[in-house]
Amino acid sequence: MTETHCPYCSLQCGMRLTGRRSPEVSAWEEFPVNEGGLCRKGWNAAGLYNNRDRLTTPLVRDRATGEFRPVSWDEALDTIAEKLTALKAEHGPDSVAVFGGGGLTNEKAYQLGKFARVALGTSQIDYNGRWCMSSAASAGTRAFGLDRGLPFPLKDLEQTDVAVLVGSNLAETMPPAARHLDALRERGGTVVVIDPRRTATADRADVVLQPVPGTDLALALGVLHLLVAGGHVDEQYVADRTTGFEDVRRSVASWWPERVERVTGVPAAEVRAIAQLLGSARKVMVLTARGAEQHSQGSDTVLAWINVALALGQCGTTYGGYGCLTGQGNGQGGREHGQKADQLPGYRMIDDPAAREHVAGVWGVPPESLPGKGRSAYELLDALGTEAGPKAMLVFGSNIVVSAPNASHVTRRLESLDLLVVADIVLSETAAIADVVLPVTQWAEETGTMTNLEGRVILRRRAITPPSGVRSDLEVLQGLAKRLDSPIPFETDPEEIFAELGLATRGGKADYSGITYARIAEEMGVFWPCPVSTGSTTEDGSTNEKHPGTPRMFLEEFATPDGRARFHAVEHRGAAEQPDADYPVHLTTGRVLAQYQSGAQTRRVRDLPDTGAFVEMHPMLAGRIGAADGATVRVTTRRGTMTAPARVVDTIRPDTVFVPFHWVGANRLTNDALDPASRMPEFKVCAAAVTT
């Protein structure tokens, strides 16, 4: 029996695996995050083992015929290295790009960033987590000086008085977490859900608001306007622990409830009611997720809701404040350790000379040899194959063809490359157009750490032996680094790599230096920041106790230079693309219970229902276009078209349609407009036409 963690969402639920050939999942009741509970995906997590689609040998594609042929590992790696070497010699190191994933372990994320900047010497690295939490990360950094999705344990949710979920369908995206909402309500608390759809999470709420997609920011401005007008601002807290409130106070003065109603569609009476609810509560938690964040104004939207929490005096207190519900399994850790175009390990910024010197010292290379800031994820993909852009790309842990916005355009950019290499466990839609496909280990065939949505670093343990012919991503990077004449060697032992990661993060904002594999196992996870010691001394003058980790952040001060949180005045701009006569409805996208991300894994698990895509719409819209439930409809945007069965429900706004993104199609429609701060694409809203 092996105690490990689910391969899917950011809860990283604890589970036990038994059996070596056909592992079975059982409950790990002692693990505090889920206490033995799992969702349908978790209970069936072992269903991908022995799947006929599993890759077990490297493949090289003949561009003339489009056919793959199996090759040896040496031939595959030699082919890649020779092509990369030639491209770098002709076009420079930035002709090669690397694209990572928010599901990679901390060790892989760290090693991938190191590989890009040292073995390849390229600045062109980013990852799909840019499309997950980047808006919340940008806002959190600006407001608090530091981004950690939840600055408190998830279980604290049970002890607040009012929980506001903005753009989160917690009950379907991470079902074991929904028990905290139930516990909160059982003790008399109130759950508020803000979503254009009445979801399974809304069914567990006391108050449900359904704004027009892309107007969450305006709703926050209206709520804060009423908090100010009603005398609900904690003026003492604002004076003692924050700066910038007067600008915000002035900026919300014109957002009276009737104006908010005109913009958001939420009745003025409901806006007044939620403001009164928040203003009279002792403890309030505001939690945002992708519904609020995946917008061209996502960063400002999060800042607007942070302003609400700050004005109420909640941030940096016990059982109150602001948090972000991370999506991907390692969406938190994946962005801390070097996969992002602008960051080095430990949340150090790549353009900071001191950060460059520290990390270069750990790596054993000159600081000046490290490249600078590269392109963000979508901008990187958009540049592929162009005269000034990369000519080759290595992809680890991402299915870009399904997950990228304006996906048809991105697919054409991928196809224009001189070399596309994809490391994956199955022939995903992206792997299917690659020149070289590398079969790699999956969850439970390897050991490594993840950082869940609470900032808790946990340990996934190897439980079974991978199939013959499969290698880990760490072994792939080592093999390529050697062939590319890297100035430093690349290790493959995850525990050794994690120890080096600790050194690289030491003294940084995301300090892991006091965390070890043994300690994670003993304590069932350790919350960062966790420096190597407390710095306290014994009577003989030596340092003693290990740092306890940081379950709750900002209780004494924020991570800003003066220790104060920052208010930011923001203004509602609306979605980049508004409905018009040709495209008269809003399109929004999201997840369903049985599937995860691009579906490359879950769609292949027999016991998870693969219903395919659908178009959810209100009966009024269905009647207007003559669509019947189950009949095929066509959704068109300025970027593409898809067809799918209609699902007619009265739980969505009449001016909005919803399409899940786990299948090819939805992201052919989505808009690639970017948030100016986070570079997040506007996945969550665009203008569309629906016809029969």
N, C-alpha and C positions, 0 to 999 in steps of 0.2 A: 504494500500500500504506500502511495506517495501523496503527501499533502502539497497541493499546488493551487493554481488559480485559473479561472475561466479565461479563454482566449479572446473574449469579445470586449464589452464596453469598459468604461473607466471605473466602474465599481471594483473590478478585479476580484470578484467573489471568490472566497475560499472554497475548495472542493477536494475530495479525495479521489484518487484513481487506483483501481485494482486491476490486475491482469496485465500481461506483457504483450500479447499478440492482439487481443481484442479488448482494450481497456474499457472499464465501466466506471461511470461517475457515481459517487455517493456523497452524502452531506458531510461537511466539516463544521459541526455545530459551534465549535469553540472560536472560530475566526470571527472577529467582532463586526466586520463590515456587513456580512449577510447572515451570520448566525445559522448557517445551514441552508438558507433559502437560495434557490436558483430560479432563473426564468427558463422558459422552454428551450432557448438556445443553449443555455448552460448545461441543462440535463442531457442534451444531445450533442455536447461538444466533441465527444469521441467519435461521432458519426462519420467524420471525414477519413478516419484511418481505414486502410485497405480499400479505399475508393478507387474505382477503375480509372478516374481522371488524374490520379496522383502522378506527378512527374518523377521519374527516377533516373533519367539520363540527360545530359546536356543535349541541346538541339541547335543546329545551325540551319538557317533558312536560305534556300536558293532563290535569289531575287528574280531570276528569269521565270521560274515555274511557280514560285510561292510555296513550294513544298519544303518541309523540314526533314532533315536527316539526323539520326543520332550520331554523336561523336564522343570521344573520350574527354575526360576533364582537361587533360593536357592540351588537346587540340582546341577545345573551346576557349580556355584561358589564353593560350598562345595567340589565337585569332583576335581576341579582344585587345590584348596588349600590343600586338603589332599594329593594329589599326589606330589605337589611341596614340601610340608613339609617333606614327606618321602624321596624324592630324595635329598634334601638339607642335611638331617640328615645322609644319607648314603654316599653321594659323595661330599658334600660341596656346598656352594652357587653358585659357577661357573658351577654347573651341570644344572642350569636353565639359559636360554638365552631369550633375548627380541629383537624383530625386528620391527622397526617403519617405518614410511613413510614420504616422502616429501610433502604429501598432508594434513597431520595433522595440526591443528591450532597450534599457538605458545603455547597456554595453554596446549594442549594435549602433544606436544613435550616436554615441560618443565616438566609436571607431569609424563610423561613416564620415562624420565631420572631419576627423583627423586625416582620414584617407584622402578626402577631396582636397584638403588644403596642403597636405604634405606630399603624398605620393603623386597626386595629379597636379598640385599647384594651382588649382582653379578656384575662382571666387564664385562659380556658378553652381551653387547648391541651395536647395530649399526642399520643402516637404509638404505632404498633404495636410498636415496639421495647420498650415497657414489658412486652410479653409474650414477649420474647426473652431479654435479658441482665440484666434489672433486679435479679434476686435475686443474681446473681454481682457486679453492680456495687455493690449495697448492701453485700454482705459484703466485697468488696475494699476499699471505702472505709473501712469500720469497722476492718478488720485492718491495712491498709497505708497508709491516708490518701489513697489514690488508686486509681481503677479504670481499668486498661487490660487488656483481655481477656487477652492474652498479654504478660507483661512481658519477653519474650525472643523472638527469631526462632523461627519454627516449626521450622526446620532443627535447632535445638538438641536437639530431641526425639531425634535419632539418636545423640546423645552421652551421654544419661543411661544409667543402669543398669537402672532399673525405671520403666516408665511405667504409671500407673494411670488408666484412662479410666472415669469415673463417669457413666453415662447418655449415652454418646456412641456413635453408629453412624457413625463417621468414614468408613468404607469406602463407605457409600451417600450420606451427606449432602455430603461433599467428597472424592470419590475420589482426586484427585491428592495429597492430604495423606497418604493411607494408605501411600505409599511410604516415608515416614519410619519407620513402624512396622516395615516389612520391613527397612529398613537397620539399625534398632536391633537387631532379632533376629539379623541376619547377623553383627553384631559381638559377639554373645553376650549381649545384653541381654534383658530379660523384659518382655512386655506383659501387663497385667492388665486385663480388661474386666469391668465390673460393670453388669449389665442384666438385667431380667426375661426378655428374649428372647435367644436365641442368634442374633445377627445376623451379617451378613457381616464385621463388624469382629471379632466373637468368633472367627470362623474363622481370623483372622490373629493370634490371641492365644495365649499360653502358659497363662494361668490365666483361667478364666471363673467368675464368681459370679453367681447368679441370685436376687436377693432379691425378696421381696414388694414390689410397687410401693408407693412412699411410705415405704420403710424404710431408705433410703441413710444417713440421719442416724444411726440406731441402729447400723448397721454401722461407721460411722466412730468412734462412741463406743467400740465394742468393740475395734476395732483399736488405738485410742489407749490403752485400758485395758491391753492386752497389751504395748504398747511401753513403758509405764511399768513394768509388773510385770517385764518382761524386762530392764530396765536399758538400753533402746535410746534413751532421750531424750538429746539432745545438750545436757547441762546447761550447758556453757560458753557455747554459742550462746544458749541461753535466757536466761542471766544477762546476756550482753553486748548482745543485740539485740532483746529482747522484754520485755513486761510482761504480767502477769495469769495466769501459768501455774499458780500454786498453786491458784487457784479452779478451773481446768480439771482439774488433777490430782485434786482432791477430787471433782469432778463425774463423772468417769468410773470412779471406784472400784467402783461397783456394776454395771458393765457387763461381767460375766464372760462368756465365750464361750457358755455354755449359755443364758444369758438372751438374748444376741444371736440365737442360733438360734431360740428361741421367737418372737421378734419378727419376724425377717427371713426365716426359713426357710433360711438359709445354715447348713450343718452346722458345729458348733463346731470340728471338725477343720480345716475350710477357713478359718475365721476365724483360727485359730492359725497356719496355714500362711502366710497373706498377711501377718500381723503379723511373723512371723519373716523372710519375704522382704524386707519393707520395712526392718526393723530391721538386717538384715545388709548392706544395699546401701550403696555409697558415695554414689551419686547417685540421687535419686528425683524424678520429676515426677508431680504429681497434676493431672489435667485434668478439669474438669466440663463438662457440656453440659446441654441442656434436660431430659434425663431426670431429672437430679438437681435442677434449678432450678425447673421449672414446677410448684411445689407451694405449698400454703399455709404450709409451713415451709421453703421453698426457700432463703431467706437463711441460716437457721440450719444447713441441711444443708451449704451451701457453707462456712460458718464452721467446721463440724465437720471437714471435710476440710482446710481451711487449718490448723486446729489440728494435724492429723497432720503436715502438711508442715513447720510451724514447729517442732514437737517434735523432728523429725528433723534440724533445723538446715539445711533446704534452701532456704527462701525468701531471695531476695537473694543467691544464689550462682550461679555459672556451671554450666549444664546440670542444674539442679535447681530445685525450687520448685513453686508453684501457678500454674495458668493456666485461663482459661475459653475454650472453643471457641465463638466468636461464630457466630451463625446467619446473619442477613441480610447482604446485600452491604455495606451501610454501617451495620450495627448498632452498630459502635464510633463512627464519626464522627457518625452520626445523633443520638446522645444527648449529644454533647459541646457542641453549638452552639445550643441554645435550643428544641428541639422539646418537651422534657419540661416538665411543668407547674411544676417547681420550679427550673429551671436557666436560666441565661443563658450566652452563648458562653464557651468555655474552661473548662467545668465550674465556672463561678462560680454560686453559689446566689442565687436571686432575692430572698431575704429578707436578704441581706448588704448593708448600706448602702454599703460600699466597692465591692462588685461592681456595684451599681446605678449608682453615680456614674461608674465607669469606662466601662461599656457605654453609658450614656446620653450620656456625653461623645463617644464615637465616633459615635453615631447623631445627635447634635445635637439632643437633646431634654432637658427637665428630668428629673432622676432621679425626682422625685415623680410624674411623669406615667406611669411604668411601673406596670402592675398588679402585684399580688402573686401568691402561689402559687395555682394552680388545682387542679382535680380530676385524679386519675390516670386512665389510659385507660379502664378498665372503669367506674370511678365516673362518669366523664364520660358515657360511653354510656348508663349506667343512668339518668342524670338528664335525658337528652334529652326535650324535650316536656313535662316536668313543670312544675308551677307555679313552682318555684324554679330550674329548669334552663334550659339554652339552648333557644332556639326555632329556631335555624338552625345548620347545620354545613357547613363546607367541608372536603372530603376530598381529600388529595393522596397518591398512592402507597400506598393500602391498600384491600383488598377485605374490608371489615368483616363483611359478611353471611356469608362463608365462614370467616373467621379468628377471630372473637370467640367466647369461651366463652359457653355458654348462648345460642347464636346466635339461636334463635327469639325469645327475649325481646328481644335487642338489635335484631333486625330490626323488631320492633313499635315500639321506641323511635325508630328511624330514620324509620319511616313516620309517626310522630306529629308530626314536625317541620313547621313552617311553610315551611321551605326547606331542601332538601338539594342541595348542589352537589358533583359528583364530577369530578375531573380524571383522565383515564385514557387509555390507548391503545386499549382495546377496551371493549365494553359488558359489563363485569364484572357479577357478581350484585349488587353494591352500586350500580353505575351504573344498572342496570336499574330501580331504584326511586327514582332521583334526580329532582329537578325540573329541574335543568339539568346537562347533561353537556358537559364541555369536552375536546376532543381535543388531547392534548399529545404532545410529542416523546418518543421512547424512546431507549434506549441506542444509541450510535453515530450518532445524529442530533444530538447535542449534546456539548459539552465540559464537563467538571467533574471534581472530585476526589472520591475515596472514601478511607476509612481502613479497611484490612483488619484481620483478626483479630489481627495482630501489632502494631498501632499504626503500620503503614507507610502513609503518605499517598501515594496513587498518582494518576495522571492518565488519565482516560478521554478520548480524543480523538474529536472529530466525524469520522466517516468517510464519511457519505453525506448527501445533502440530504433533509430530511423532506418528506413529501407536501404538496402545496398545501393550504392551509386549516388546517394544524396549527401550533400555537404551543408554545413552551416554558413550563414552569411559571413561570419567571422573568418571562416576558412577561405571563402571566396576573396575577401578583402586581402587576406594574407598572401594568397596565391597571385593576385594581380599586383600587389605592391612589390613583391619580389621581382616579377617580370618587368615592372616599370622602373626598376632600379631605384626604389624609394630610398631616401637618405637614412631612414630609420626602419627597423623591423616592426612587423605587426603581429601581436600575439593573438592566440585563439582561445586561451583559457578565460572564461567569463569572470571568474573570481579575481584573477590577476588584473583584468581590464577594469573591473569595478574599483579595485584598490587604486589604480592609476587615475580613474575618474575622480576619486576622492581627493587626490592630490591636486588635480587640475581645478577642482571646484573650491578648494580651501580658500577661505577669505572672501569668496564671492557671495552674491545674494542667495543663490541656491547652493548652499554649502552642504555637501554630503560627506565631508572628511571624517566625521565621527561615526559613520555607518559602516558596518561590516556584514557579510553574509551570516555569520554566527549570531550577531545581534538581531538581525531581522528575524531569523528563525526563533530566537528566544523570546522576542517581544511581539511577535506576530505583526511586524511592520514598524518602521521608525519614521516619524514625521520630520521633514526638513523645514527650515535649516537645522542642521545638527553638526556643529563644529567638532573638531577632534576632542576637545575637552571643555569644561566649563571655565577653565582658567583659574579656578580656586586653588588654594594652596593648603598643604598640611602644615603641622607644627615644625617639621624639619625643612620647610621651604619648597618642597616639591609639589608639582601639580598633581591633583588627584582625580576627582570624580569625572566620569564621562558625562557629556552633555545629555540631557534627557530627551532631546528632540523638542519640536515645537508644535504640539497639537493645535494650539490656539495662538494666532498671531495678532500683533498690534495692540495687545492689552495695555501696554505701558506707553508705547509710542509707535508711530508709523515709520516706514523705512525711507523717509525723505530726509534731506540734510538737516532740517530743523525739527524733525519728529512729528510734524503736523500733516494731516491729510489735506489734500487740495480740492476745493470746489472748482468746477470748470463751467463757465457759461457756454451753453450750446444752443443751437437753434434748429428747429425742424426744417428740413429741406424737402423731404418726401423721397420716394423711390426715384431712381434714375430714369425709369420708363413708366409713364402713366398710361392708363387705358385711353383709347380714342375710338373713333368710329370703326376703324379697321380691326382693332384689337381691343374689344370692349370689356374684358374681364381681367381680374387679377389671377395669375398663376402662382401657387406656392407649392413647395415640395417638402418631403420629410420621410420618416421611417415608418415601418410597420413592425409588429411584435415579432414575427417569425424570422425576419431577415436582418442582416447586419451590413452596413456600409454598401460596397458595390456588389455584394452578394456572391463574390467569387468563392467563398467558403460555404456559406449557409445554403445557397441554392443547390449545392451538391449533397446536402445531408438529407437522406431519404425521409427521415421522420419530421422534418420541418416543412410545413405546407408551402409549396411554391406556386402561389396563385397567379403570378405574373403581375404586370403593372395594371393599374386601373385609373379612371378619372372620376374623382369624387366631386359631386355637384349637388346643389340644392334643387328641390322639385320645381321651383319657379324658373330656374335657368333651364332645367331639362324640358319643361313644358314650352318654353319660348323657342327652343331649337328643335323640338320634336324628338327628343331622345328618351328612350325607355331604359329602365334599369337592366343592365346586362348587355345592351346593344352597343355596337362599336361606334365610337365617336372619334373625331379628329381634333387634336389640339395643335394650333399653329402659333408660333411667335415669329419675330423678325429674324430668328436664327435657324429655325427648323420646324419639323412637323413630326408628330407621332400619333399612332392610333392605339386605342385600348378600350376595353369595355367600360361603360358608364356605371358608376355606383351612385345611385340617387339616394341622398340622405338629407334629413332636415337639421343636421348638426353643423353645417357649414354656412357661411354667409352666402346670400344669393349672388353676390358680385364676384365670387371667388371659386376657383377650382383647385383641387389638390391632386398631385401625382407623386407616388413614392419613387425614390431615386435608386432603388436596388437593382434595377434592370436598365439595359440600354434603352434610351429614349428620353427620359426626363431631362437629363442634362444636355441634350441636344437643343433644348428649348431655353435653358436658363441664361441669364444675362451676365456678361463678364465685366460689367461696371465695377470698379474697385473703390473700396474705402480709402480715402487719402492717407490715413494714418496707419491702418493695419494691413492694407492691400488685400483685404477680404473681398472676394467677389460677391455679387448680389444674388446668391442662390435663392433667396426666400421670396422674391417677388419680381414679376415682370408682367408686361401686358400680353394678353393672349386672346385668340379667337377659338371658339369651340363650335364645331359643326357636326352634323350627322352624315 
